[in-house]
Amino acid sequence: MNCAEMPRHEVHTQLRLGSVSFLNAKPLIYGLDEEPNVELTLHVPSRLADLLRDAVVDVALLPVIDYQRLEGLRLIPAGGIASDGATLTVRIFSKQPIAQINELACDWHSHTSVALAYIIMQEKYGRTIKLRELPDAAADDDVPRLLIGDKVITREPGGFPYQLDLGEAWKELTGLPFVFAAWMARPDFDLGDWPLRLKQAKREGMANIETILSRHAGPLGWPLPVARRYLTEHLRFDIGQREIDAIERFHRMAAIHGLIDGPVQPLRLVTSE
């Protein structure tokens, strides 16, 4: 694991920042939409890799599998979206027992969640499943599906008696938390003190959960008690050593199962102290 030290000088440039629009990212970007030097772009997780690759954004809250699919990225452990058990918003829905699944219709908005589903089905259930894209309208489709994000709560599909929370399944399999996304930077962008500012935004967000709930839970369609429990009990926003270990374990398993090309790239960490 390589560690790149952060330059010790003041921010002197604008930061083009990419994030998801889901409720789970709000504590990480708290106040950044009002930061004069921040240009904030919100998109689905899978699109952020393209924006980072094409230098449309400088730093993005990237699905962790995409670290292995782009060259030269740096991981900023100033914050991320993780769970140490059930996550609520990354779930497989099925009309048949999970252990009998042969194919999975996937919400491709998160590359990490799709890879995690494949690994869980292989490692936990011994099933080599076929992955296909989830159709836009499939309410009467019998094929099991992987859904991610706010809609898992706000538009939970009916008629699926069997469900599997992938965060919980990973914890049972490995004993580790799971990191779905973390801040990552382009290789040629001078970060300056931005890692510190991202860490500060996370601290402010976690200290203002009630404000975040009042602003975003209702508009996004979340029942307030569920949203509060989600942000305060299910999710983790810090990236410490256990989370780094979990990311590295996930990358190794993804390589074993052919979900990334080539050898596993070591994590290049940018310090935020």
Backbone as a ProteinNet text record, in pm:
[ID]
protein_1_A
[PRIMARY]
MNCAEMPRHEVHTQLRLGSVSFLNAKPLIYGLDEEPNVELTLHVPSRLADLLRDAVVDVALLPVIDYQRLEGLRLIPAGGIASDGATLTVRIFSKQPIAQINELACDWHSHTSVALAYIIMQEKYGRTIKLRELPDAAADDDVPRLLIGDKVITREPGGFPYQLDLGEAWKELTGLPFVFAAWMARPDFDLGDWPLRLKQAKREGMANIETILSRHAGPLGWPLPVARRYLTEHLRFDIGQREIDAIERFHRMAAIHGLIDGPVQPLRLVTSE
[TERTIARY]
86.3	0	88.8	80.3	160.4	90.3	165.1	106.4	168.7	87.6	136	106	206.9	187	122	31.7	-37.9	52.8	61.6	139.6	89.3	180.3	143.5	138.2	32.3	14.1	-134	-168.4	-308.8	-374.2	-504.9	-581	-572.1	-541.9	-531.5	-607.2	-688.4	-758.3	-899	-984.7	-1120.3	-1118.5	-1206.8	-1221.6	-1349.5	-1336.7	-1453.5	-1479.7	-1589.3	-1618.1	-1739.1	-1726.2	-1837	-1888.2	-2018.9	-2079.3	-2209.4	-2263	-2396	-2500.1	-2621.5	-2729.5	-2809	-2770.2	-2843.7	-2830.5	-2923.2	-2920.4	-2788.9	-2731.7	-2612.8	-2489.8	-2489.6	-2374.2	-2386.9	-2504.7	-2526.2	-2432.6	-2403.5	-2309.2	-2167.8	-2130.4	-1995.6	-1978.6	-2086.2	-2075.5	-2142.9	-2164.4	-2233.9	-2160	-2229.4	-2174.1	-2090.3	-2053.6	-1967.2	-2040	-2173.7	-2249.8	-2249.4	-2211	-2202.1	-2057	-1962.8	-1821	-1790.5	-1739.6	-1719.3	-1619.3	-1525.1	-1423.4	-1457.1	-1579.8	-1620.3	-1728.6	-1705.8	-1807.8	-1857.5	-1978	-2029.9	-2119.5	-2088.9	-2168.2	-2225.1	-2355.3	-2421.7	-2463.9	-2431.3	-2468.3	-2481.8	-2524.5	-2530.7	-2388.1	-2364.1	-2227.5	-2150	-2214.1	-2142.4	-2094.8	-2161.8	-2124.3	-2002.4	-1977.4	-1867.4	-1731.8	-1716.4	-1589.7	-1559.5	-1660.7	-1641.5	-1602.6	-1667.6	-1637.6	-1494.4	-1448.7	-1311.9	-1211.6	-1239.4	-1150	-1135.7	-1246.5	-1245.2	-1207.2	-1165.7	-1122.3	-1232.5	-1356.9	-1469.1	-1475.8	-1435.9	-1422.7	-1280.7	-1236.5	-1101.9	-1101.2	-1206.5	-1223.2	-1367	-1386.1	-1521.6	-1540.6	-1663.4	-1702.6	-1726.5	-1618.7	-1618.5	-1647.9	-1728.9	-1742.3	-1603.9	-1575.1	-1437.6	-1387.1	-1475	-1429.1	-1365.5	-1410.9	-1360.6	-1218.1	-1168.4	-1026.9	-939.9	-984.3	-908.4	-930.7	-1021.1	-1054.5	-1004.1	-944.9	-882.4	-737.9	-651.5	-509.6	-474.2	-392	-327.3	-411.1	-528.7	-611.4	-546.8	-586.2	-543.5	-668.2	-663.2	-775.7	-750.7	-849.8	-841.2	-926.2	-863.8	-942.2	-1004.1	-1057.3	-1124.2	-1270.6	-1319.6	-1459.1	-1503.8	-1607.8	-1662.9	-1797.6	-1856.7	-1985.3	-1961.5	-1982.1	-1954.1	-2062	-2061.8	-2149	-2071	-2102	-2041.1	-2150.4	-2213.2	-2331.3	-2434	-2561.3	-2668.5	-2661.4	-2683.7	-2678.6	-2817.5	-2917.8	-3056.7	-3075.8	-2980.4	-3003.2	-2926	-2870.2	-2808.3	-2860	-2965.1	-3033.2	-3069.5	-3064.4	-3118.5	-3261.5	-3351.8	-3492.5	-3520.8	-3583.4	-3605.4	-3738.5	-3796.7	-3917.4	-3884.1	-3757.5	-3712	-3601.8	-3572.6	-3464.1	-3334	-3261.8	-3138.9	-3042.2	-3034.1	-2941.1	-2976	-3091.1	-3131.6	-3120.3	-3071.1	-3063.4	-2961.8	-3002.3	-2912.9	-2875.6	-2961.4	-2932.1	-2985	-2928.8	-2961.9	-2972.6	-3088.9	-3107.5	-3055.2	-2956.2	-2880.6	-2910.4	-2919.9	-2919.7	-2773.7	-2737.6	-2597.2	-2549.5	-2629.2	-2586.5	-2467.8	-2439	-2322.8	-2243.6	-2125.2	-2039.7	-1996.7	-1971.6	-1926.9	-2033	-2158.4	-2264.7	-2286.1	-2273	-2286.4	-2174.2	-2051.1	-1937.9	-1955.2	-2001.8	-2022.4	-2127.2	-2235.5	-2340	-2283.7	-2202.4	-2144	-2054.1	-1971.1	-1880.1	-1958	-2059.4	-2139	-2205.7	-2262	-2329.6	-2231.6	-2108.1	-2006	-1956	-1914.4	-1844.3	-1937.6	-2056.1	-2147.8	-2241.4	-2282.3	-2382.5	-2332.3	-2209.3	-2155	-2227.2	-2285	-2362.7	-2288.5	-2269.3	-2216.7	-2337.2	-2364.6	-2488.7	-2462.4	-2565.9	-2563.2	-2612.9	-2538.7	-2576.4	-2636.1	-2747.5	-2803.5	-2860.3	-2879.2	-2923.9	-3071.2	-3102.9	-3241.2	-3323.4	-3432.4	-3518.5	-3585.7	-3621.1	-3681.5	-3816	-3892.5	-4024.6	-4034.7	-4019.7	-4021.5	-4094.4	-4206	-4276.5	-4325.1	-4356.1	-4407.6	-4301.1	-4177.3	-4068.5	-4028.5	-4013.8	-3978.7	-3829.4	-3749.4	-3604.7	-3562.5	-3479.2	-3428.8	-3355.9	-3356.4	-3296.4	-3214.2	-3111.8	-3028.8	-3064.7	-3105.8	-3139.9	-3050.2	-3017.6	-2933	-2991.9	-2954.3	-2988.1	-3120.1	-3162.7	-3281.6	-3405.9	-3416.6	-3538.4	-3562.3	-3455.8	-3473.9	-3568.2	-3564.7	-3652.9	-3778.7	-3761.9	-3874.8	-3967.1	-3914.2	-3997.7	-3967.7	-3964.5	-3932.2	-4032.4	-3984.2	-4076.6	-4147	-4271.3	-4347.9	-4341	-4382.2	-4390.5	-4260	-4162.3	-4032.7	-4008.7	-4048.1	-4039.5	-3896.8	-3803.3	-3664.8	-3577.8	-3504.9	-3418	-3282.3	-3179.7	-3045	-2980	-2943.4	-2869.4	-2721.4	-2659.5	-2522.5	-2420.4	-2447.8	-2357.4	-2353.6	-2469.4	-2479	-2413.5	-2435.1	-2377.4	-2224.8	-2169.2	-2023.9	-1966.6	-2033.2	-1985.6	-1985.6	-2087.9	-2093.6	-1983.8	-1952.2	-1852.9	-1710	-1680.7	-1542.7	-1514	-1618.6	-1598	-1555.8	-1555.9	-1510.7	-1627.7	-1610.3	-1707.4	-1696.1	-1790.4	-1779.5	-1784.7	-1694.4	-1688.4	-1743.5	-1852.5	-1914	-1849.7	-1812.6	-1754.4	-1662	-1563.4	-1470	-1423.1	-1371	-1317.5	-1192.4	-1188.4	-1071.8	-1040.3	-910.5	-863.4	-791.6	-800.3	-722.6	-573.5	-492.5	-349.5	-275.5	-323.8	-249.1	-305.8	-399.7	-459.9	-388.1	-346.8	-280	-386.5	-389.4	-495.6	-481.2	-358.7	-341	-400.2	-481.7	-545.1	-687.3	-726	-862.7	-892.7	-798.3	-831.7	-875.8	-812.6	-853.8	-993.4	-1024.6	-1157.4	-1266.2	-1235.3	-1331.8	-1355.4	-1249.5	-1263	-1346.1	-1325.7	-1402.6	-1550.1	-1577.5	-1717.1	-1785.3	-1712.7	-1769.6	-1799.5	-1705.3	-1728.1	-1849.7	-1862.7	-1976.9	-2106.5	-2100.2	-2219.3	-2265.8	-2172.1	-2208.1	-2258.5	-2215.7	-2263	-2397.5	-2443.1	-2567.7	-2663.5	-2671	-2758.3	-2904	-2948.5	-3089.1	-3118.7	-3024.6	-3042	-3049.6	-2961.6	-2963.3	-3097	-3146.2	-3274.2	-3388.8	-3389.5	-3498	-3494.3	-3375.6	-3361.7	-3388.6	-3347.5	-3339.9	-3426.3	-3455.9	-3528.4	-3665.1	-3743.7	-3875.9	-3872.1	-3795.7	-3789.6	-3744.4	-3658.6	-3613.5	-3708.3	-3813.2	-3914.3	-3889.1	-3794.7	-3763.2	-3853.9	-3909	-3971.4	-3863.5	-3894.4	-3793.1	-3727.4	-3802	-3735	-3640.1	-3678.7	-3593.2	-3467	-3483.4	-3368.1	-3271.3	-3325.1	-3238.8	-3160.3	-3229.5	-3162.1	-3057.4	-3089	-2997.4	-2866.2	-2877.5	-2757.5	-2680.3	-2748.4	-2680.9	-2644.7	-2711.2	-2685.7	-2628.8	-2679.1	-2638.6	-2511.5	-2497.5	-2384.7	-2266.5	-2147.8	-2023.1	-1961.6	-1907.5	-1852.4	-1701.3	-1641.4	-1496.7	-1427.7	-1308.9	-1225.4	-1100.4	-1103.8	-990.2	-920.7	-837.8	-760.4	-848.2	-955.5	-1043.3	-1110.7	-1145	-1207.8	-1106.8	-981.8	-877.8	-855.1	-849.3	-834	-949	-1069.9	-1188	-1181.6	-1139.8	-1127.5	-1026.2	-912	-808.6	-857.7	-931.4	-987.4	-1086.8	-1170.6	-1269.2	-1199.2	-1095.1	-1022.6	-959.5	-902	-840.8	-946.2	-1061.4	-1167.7	-1226.4	-1236.7	-1286.3	-1192.3	-1062.3	-965.4	-977	-992.2	-1005.4	-1125	-1233.3	-1356.2	-1365.9	-1255.2	-1250.9	-1329.5	-1352.3	-1432.3	-1348.1	-1216	-1124.4	-1019.8	-964.6	-861.2	-723.4	-632.3	-495.3	-473.1	-349.3	-316.7	-383	-402.3	-463.8	-368.4	-418.1	-338	-336.4	-219.6	-216.5	-283	-339.2	-402.5	-296.6	-315.9	-231.6	-310.6	-270.8	-345.8	-288	-377.2	-340.2	-372.5	-277.9	-305.4	-389.9	-472.5	-559.8	-537.4	-423.9	-393.9	-325.9
-119.9	0	123.4	201.1	321.7	437.9	535.3	650.6	776.6	861.9	987	1099.5	1171.4	1278.9	1399.4	1463.1	1579.9	1701.8	1782.1	1904.9	1997.8	2063.6	2149.7	2295.1	2330	2469.6	2498.5	2625.6	2664.5	2633.3	2611.4	2592.6	2718.8	2700.4	2817.2	2795.5	2692.2	2659.6	2613.7	2616.3	2566	2413.6	2353.9	2209	2172.9	2093.3	2038.3	1901.1	1893.4	1779	1703.3	1571.7	1487.4	1402.7	1397.1	1317.7	1258.4	1164.6	1112.1	1201.6	1190.6	1273.7	1203.2	1079.9	1001.4	1062.7	1024.4	1070.4	1033.5	918.8	871.4	959.3	1043.8	1131.3	1266.7	1300	1435.1	1469.7	1376.8	1414.1	1442.5	1385.7	1404.6	1535.6	1588.3	1710.9	1829.6	1815.1	1920	2053.5	2155.1	2289.4	2312.2	2207.3	2225.8	2290.8	2276	2343	2494.2	2543	2686.5	2735.8	2645.2	2680.8	2752.1	2875.9	2950.2	2886.4	2809	2748.3	2605	2562	2426.1	2429.2	2356	2333.1	2190	2174.8	2043.2	1987.8	1866.7	1796.1	1669.9	1649.8	1531.9	1438.5	1310.6	1212.5	1075.5	976.8	839.5	788.8	692.1	648.3	603.3	525.9	471.4	579.1	692.6	801.6	878.1	873.8	952	906.5	778.3	730	795.8	810.3	876.6	1022.6	1090.1	1231.5	1249.3	1156.7	1164.4	1131.6	1029	989.2	1101.1	1168.7	1273.4	1410.6	1415.3	1539.2	1644.2	1598	1689.7	1727.8	1635.1	1663.1	1625.4	1683.3	1658.2	1551.1	1549.9	1454.2	1404	1275.4	1219.6	1115.7	1103.4	999.5	872.6	803.4	698.7	560.9	479.6	339.2	275.1	201.2	157.8	59.3	-14.2	-104	-26.1	99.5	177.6	225.2	218.8	248	154.5	30.7	-68.9	-59.1	25.3	35	163	250.1	373.2	375.5	436	437.8	559	534.6	642.4	719	669.5	740.8	738.7	835	839.5	838.7	759	750.2	846.4	930.7	1028.1	975.3	926.9	868.7	973.9	1079.3	1185.1	1153.3	1049.9	1012.5	918.2	843.9	751.3	700.9	613.6	553.6	405.3	365.1	228	179.6	49	-8.9	-118.9	-141.2	-249.9	-349.5	-397.4	-481.1	-435.4	-450.7	-416.3	-270.1	-245.8	-109.6	-53.5	-136.6	-101.7	-72.1	-6.1	46.5	-27	-142.3	-226.7	-368	-405.4	-531.4	-608.6	-739.8	-829.4	-863.9	-855.3	-891.4	-1012.4	-1115.3	-1238.5	-1302	-1372.4	-1450.7	-1596.2	-1627.9	-1762.1	-1750.3	-1854.5	-1846.1	-1797.1	-1715.4	-1656.1	-1763.7	-1873.4	-1981.6	-2051.4	-2019.9	-2082.1	-1987.6	-1867	-1767.5	-1810.1	-1797.4	-1826.1	-1701.4	-1601.3	-1476.4	-1360.1	-1245	-1126.5	-1006.6	-941.2	-816.8	-702.7	-631	-537.6	-391.9	-315.7	-169.9	-130.1	-90.3	-64.8	71.9	141	271.7	261.3	143.5	126	4.5	27.6	-82.9	-167.3	-101.5	-173.8	-272	-229.3	-316.5	-436.9	-418.1	-530.5	-631.7	-581.5	-670.7	-741.9	-669	-729.3	-839.8	-816	-918.3	-1045.2	-1029.7	-1146	-1223.3	-1149.9	-1213.7	-1285.8	-1220.4	-1282.1	-1410.1	-1406.2	-1525.2	-1639.7	-1606.2	-1709.3	-1762.4	-1670.8	-1709.1	-1764	-1707.5	-1746.2	-1858.8	-1858.6	-1954.7	-2052.7	-2033.2	-2121.5	-2114	-1998	-1980.5	-1890	-1936.9	-1852.5	-1796.7	-1669.6	-1612.6	-1532.9	-1526.7	-1443.1	-1304.2	-1202.2	-1064.1	-1000.8	-934.5	-857.6	-727.6	-634.7	-502	-504.4	-433.5	-426.3	-343.4	-399.5	-319.5	-206.9	-103.7	13.3	-20.4	-105.4	-141	-292.7	-347.8	-493.7	-536.5	-470.5	-498	-642.6	-702.6	-838.6	-939.3	-896.4	-984.3	-1072.6	-1201.7	-1294.3	-1301.6	-1237	-1245.1	-1167.9	-1225.6	-1152.1	-1026.3	-925.9	-797.9	-740.2	-667.3	-591.2	-444.3	-382.5	-241.4	-167.9	-41.9	38.3	178.9	245.6	386.1	410.9	537.3	580.4	500.3	461	393.6	259.8	200	73.6	93.8	212.6	246.9	316.5	414.6	499.4	433.3	336.2	265.2	115.2	63.9	-78.5	-164.4	-253.1	-334.2	-437.9	-464.6	-566	-699.9	-803.1	-935.4	-1011.6	-969.2	-1038.2	-1082.1	-1202.9	-1246.5	-1271.4	-1289.5	-1316.4	-1194.3	-1150.1	-1034.1	-1061.6	-999.6	-1011.8	-874.9	-828.6	-703.5	-735.3	-673.6	-710.1	-664.7	-555.5	-514.1	-617.5	-668.7	-770.4	-900.3	-937.5	-1061.6	-1054.1	-938.9	-921.5	-932.3	-870.9	-876.5	-1021.8	-1097.6	-1237.7	-1318.6	-1283.6	-1358.3	-1328.2	-1201.2	-1158	-1107	-1067.4	-1003.2	-858.4	-803.2	-666.7	-575.8	-444.2	-350.4	-354.5	-291.2	-279.2	-132.5	-93.9	44.3	46.7	118.4	126.9	235.6	346.4	457.2	536.2	600.7	684.3	797.6	902.7	1014.8	970.1	999.1	967.4	1084.8	1101.6	1216.8	1173.4	1258.8	1238.4	1241.6	1169.9	1163.6	1295.3	1383.4	1505.8	1630.4	1612.8	1729.4	1760.5	1887.4	1931.7	1951.6	1860.6	1861.7	1972.8	2021.6	2123.6	2080.8	2166.9	2135.8	2081.1	2043.3	1993.6	1867.2	1775.3	1662	1705.2	1809.3	1860.6	1920.5	1988.7	2050.9	1944.6	1837.1	1727.7	1661.4	1646.5	1588.8	1680.1	1810.1	1905.4	1901.2	1890.8	1882.1	1760.5	1648.7	1526.9	1548	1608.1	1633.1	1722.1	1826.3	1917.2	1845.2	1759.6	1685.1	1590.3	1519.8	1425.1	1495.9	1621.4	1699.7	1766.1	1758.5	1825.8	1729.3	1608.1	1507.8	1552.9	1615.9	1658.6	1763.9	1852.1	1951.2	1882.5	1785.9	1710.2	1638.7	1578.4	1507.9	1602.1	1718.8	1813.5	1868.2	1878.8	1932.3	1827.7	1703.5	1608.4	1483.8	1439.4	1313.1	1319.9	1423	1436.7	1451.4	1548.5	1564.6	1439.3	1359.2	1236.6	1119.5	1141.1	1038.3	943.6	976.2	888.7	916	814	833.7	879.8	982.2	1043.7	944.9	860	767.3	670.8	624.8	532.7	604.9	727.4	805.5	832.8	864.5	890.6	765	651.8	526.7	490.8	517.4	489.2	566.2	696.7	781.2	765.1	728.8	725.5	585.4	481.9	346.4	254.3	265.1	171.2	213.8	340.9	387	429	417.8	468.1	561	672.5	771.1	788.8	726.6	734.7	623.9	654.7	555.1	535.8	434	400.5	274.9	215.2	99.6	-20.1	-44.6	-157.2	-139.3	-15.9	12	-5.7	38.4	18.3	-131.2	-206.7	-351.7	-412.7	-362.4	-414.2	-383.7	-262.8	-226.9	-317.8	-339.2	-424.4	-569.2	-616.8	-752.4	-761.7	-663.9	-661.4	-659.4	-577.7	-571.5	-706.7	-772.5	-903.5	-1005.8	-1003.5	-1097.5	-1066.7	-939	-901	-951.9	-946	-996.9	-1148.2	-1217.9	-1364	-1405.6	-1329.6	-1364.3	-1298.4	-1240.5	-1186.5	-1059.3	-982.8	-860.9	-737.5	-752.3	-646.2	-708.4	-628.3	-676.6	-648.2	-740.9	-716.9	-733.8	-708.3	-722.2	-613.4	-641.9	-545.3	-428.8	-306.6	-188.8	-162.8	-139.1	-106.1	28.2	44.5	171.2	278.3	390.4	507.9	606.2	619.4	699.4	839.2	938.6	1076	1108	1150.5	1182.6	1307.9	1312.1	1429.1	1490.2	1463.8	1521.3	1657.3
0	0	0	-105.2	-115	-50	-5.1	61.4	5.5	-61.1	-118	-21.3	19.4	115.4	48.7	118.6	68.1	73.7	-34.6	-31	79	149.1	261	216.6	145.1	110.1	97.8	88.9	88.6	-45.5	-42.8	-164.6	-249.2	-375.6	-463.6	-593.3	-598.5	-721.3	-688.9	-790.1	-772.9	-774.9	-698.6	-698.1	-771	-873.3	-943.4	-880.9	-809.1	-723.3	-774.8	-786.1	-828.4	-713.9	-698.3	-592.1	-642.5	-566.2	-595.3	-529.2	-578.7	-525.6	-417.2	-381.5	-283.1	-143.7	-56.9	81.8	149.8	114.1	185.2	164.8	62.8	39.5	108.4	157.6	210.9	327.3	420.4	526.9	476.1	362	309.8	234.8	180.7	100.5	170.2	299.1	374.4	362.5	314.4	302	178	107.6	-9.3	-126.1	-129.3	-235.5	-218.3	-100.6	-75.6	-74.2	-95.7	-98.3	-230	-228.3	-352.9	-447.2	-394.5	-479.5	-520.9	-492.1	-526.3	-633.9	-740.4	-842.9	-825.6	-770.7	-733.4	-843.4	-888	-988	-925	-937.3	-881.3	-993.5	-976.3	-1079.1	-1015.1	-1095	-1044.9	-1028.9	-938.7	-911.6	-1035.3	-1122.6	-1237.9	-1334.1	-1336.8	-1428.2	-1377.9	-1247.1	-1190.5	-1243	-1272	-1326.6	-1460.8	-1545	-1674	-1655.7	-1560.3	-1537.3	-1487	-1403.7	-1352.6	-1462.4	-1539.1	-1648.3	-1752.8	-1781.6	-1883.6	-1828.8	-1701.5	-1636	-1632.1	-1625.9	-1604.3	-1457.3	-1370.2	-1227.6	-1185.1	-1074.7	-1023.5	-914.6	-835.2	-725.4	-731	-705.6	-709.9	-600.2	-556.1	-460.9	-542	-571.5	-672.9	-614	-683.9	-644.2	-637.7	-532	-509.8	-615.1	-683.2	-788.6	-901.9	-924.6	-1036.5	-1014.8	-892.5	-868.6	-951.5	-969.2	-1044.3	-1194.4	-1236.6	-1379.1	-1443.3	-1363.2	-1412.9	-1365.4	-1443	-1409.8	-1323.6	-1222	-1149.9	-1050.2	-1015.2	-918.9	-780.9	-697.3	-557.7	-469.7	-364.7	-272.2	-155.8	-128.9	-19.9	95.1	202.9	312.5	404.2	342.7	418.8	441.5	375.2	392.3	282.7	311.3	214.1	261	183.5	217.6	243.8	368	408.7	504.6	527.2	629.7	699.8	826.6	902.7	936.4	831.4	842.4	739.8	772.6	678.3	637.7	508.6	456.5	422.6	407.9	372.5	224.9	160.4	25.4	-83.6	-54	-157.2	-132.4	-206.4	-176	-301.9	-289.8	-391.2	-352	-449	-430.5	-519.3	-462.6	-538.7	-501.9	-598.1	-573.6	-542.2	-544.7	-510.1	-406.6	-332.2	-233.9	-296.9	-222.4	-275	-322.2	-250.2	-283.7	-414.8	-474.1	-600	-719.6	-697.2	-804.2	-909.9	-1037.6	-1149.9	-1228.7	-1224.3	-1294.2	-1211.7	-1239.8	-1161.2	-1254.1	-1250.4	-1324.7	-1238.5	-1288	-1204.6	-1236.4	-1129.7	-1138.6	-1158.1	-1280	-1314.4	-1269.7	-1188.9	-1139	-1044.4	-991.7	-904.8	-949.1	-1008.5	-1049.7	-929.6	-816.8	-697.8	-650.6	-645.7	-595.5	-686.1	-816.6	-909.8	-886.6	-873.1	-847.3	-713.3	-612.3	-480.7	-487.4	-559.9	-573.2	-635.9	-738.8	-804.9	-708.4	-634.2	-538.5	-428.6	-373.7	-266.6	-315.1	-435	-486.5	-509	-550.8	-569.4	-435.3	-348.3	-226.4	-118.1	-107.6	0.1	-41.1	-168.8	-212.6	-318.6	-367.6	-468.8	-601.5	-632	-754.7	-852.3	-973.1	-1080.3	-1155.6	-1132.6	-1185.6	-1313.4	-1395.2	-1514.7	-1477.1	-1515.5	-1487.2	-1611.3	-1593.7	-1705.5	-1653.9	-1746.3	-1705.5	-1669.2	-1561.6	-1516.3	-1613.4	-1665.8	-1753.2	-1675.6	-1747.8	-1683	-1619.8	-1684.4	-1630.5	-1624.5	-1503.9	-1492.4	-1366.4	-1336.5	-1211.5	-1204.5	-1321.1	-1320.4	-1363.9	-1371	-1412.7	-1294.6	-1318.4	-1211.1	-1184.8	-1268	-1251.6	-1126.2	-1039.6	-923.4	-967.6	-883	-920.2	-806.4	-845	-752.7	-766.6	-655.2	-654.9	-556.8	-591.4	-502.8	-490.1	-381.9	-365.7	-295.6	-300.2	-228.2	-265.3	-392	-438.6	-369.6	-313.3	-241.1	-122.9	-64.9	46.4	-2.1	-89.6	-127.5	-229.4	-306.5	-404.8	-399.3	-277.6	-260.5	-336.6	-422.5	-502.4	-417.2	-450.4	-379.7	-449.4	-378.8	-438.6	-442.4	-362.2	-356.9	-212.2	-177.9	-37.2	10.8	-82.2	-43.6	-75.3	25.7	8.7	72.2	15.1	69.2	69.9	189	203.7	182.8	82.5	47.3	150.3	220.2	327.1	438.6	474	578.4	533.5	406.2	354.8	351.5	315.4	313.5	455.1	551.6	689.6	739.1	707	747.5	679.8	555.8	478.7	523	553	575.1	715.2	789	918.6	907.7	787.4	762.9	726.8	744.3	687.4	535.8	468.9	323.2	284.7	197.7	149	7.1	-12.1	-143.8	-229	-166.8	-241.5	-151.1	-211.1	-136.4	-226.1	-164.5	-242.1	-316.6	-446.1	-528.5	-619.3	-646.5	-722.3	-849.1	-949.4	-1072.5	-1039.7	-1117.5	-1086.2	-1102.6	-1188.4	-1218.4	-1151.6	-1059.9	-994.8	-864.5	-847	-725.1	-617.4	-522.9	-422.3	-320	-297.2	-195.6	-62.4	-2.9	125.4	110.6	-9.1	-26.9	53.8	73.8	161.4	300.5	353.2	484	478.7	370.6	357.6	343	271.7	259.9	394.8	471.5	605.5	694.9	681.5	760.5	722.5	592.3	547.2	606.4	612.4	671.8	819.6	892.4	1035.3	1055.4	974	986.3	950.7	848.9	810	919.2	979.2	1084.9	1210.3	1229	1343	1315	1189.5	1151.3	1080.7	1131.4	1070.1	1070.1	1178.5	1183.6	1077	1052.3	945.2	810	788.7	663	645.7	752.2	744.4	710.5	774.3	749.7	607.8	552.1	416.1	307.9	332.1	221.7	237.1	358.3	374.4	305.9	337.9	278	127.1	72.7	-72.8	-148.2	-84.7	-150.5	-127.6	-46.4	-26.6	87.3	175.8	287.8	407.9	471.7	603	701.2	778.2	863.7	960.2	1032.4	1125.8	1055.4	937.2	861.7	814.7	767.3	721.4	835.7	953.5	1069.9	1107.5	1111.1	1144.5	1038.5	914	803.3	818.2	843	850	980.5	1086.6	1217.2	1265	1212.4	1259.6	1151.3	1030.8	925.6	853.9	827.6	747.2	832	772.8	828.2	724.1	769.9	676.7	689.9	791.1	809.4	730.3	680.5	614.6	699	785	869.6	819.4	903.5	859.1	825.7	902.5	871.2	735.2	704.7	574.9	461.1	484.4	383.9	361.4	471.1	459.5	380.2	403.2	333.8	184.6	149	6.9	-61.3	4	-54.9	-69	31	22.8	-93.3	-107.1	-215.4	-351.2	-365.9	-492.5	-526.4	-427.8	-453.8	-496.8	-430.2	-464.6	-602	-634.4	-767.2	-876.1	-850.5	-948.1	-963	-851.2	-854.1	-939.1	-930.2	-1002.2	-1139.4	-1186.9	-1322.3	-1343.2	-1236.1	-1245.5	-1274.2	-1268.8	-1311.3	-1401.1	-1490.5	-1582.1	-1524.7	-1543.5	-1504.4	-1356	-1313	-1170.2	-1087	-959.2	-867.8	-844.9	-865.3	-838	-686.1	-627.9	-483.9	-459.8	-341.7	-306.2	-286.5	-353	-333.9	-247.1	-123.9	-27.4	-16.8	-13.6	10.4	155.8	232.4	371.8	380.8	484.2	503.2	641	700.6	832.2	815.5
[MASK]
+++++++++++++++++++++++++++++++++++++++++++++++++++++++++++++++++++++++++++++++++++++++++++++++++++++++++++++++++++++++++++++++++++++++++++++++++++++++++++++++++++++++++++++++++++++++++++++++++++++++++++++++++++++++++++++++++++++++++++++++++++++++++++++++++++++++++++++++++

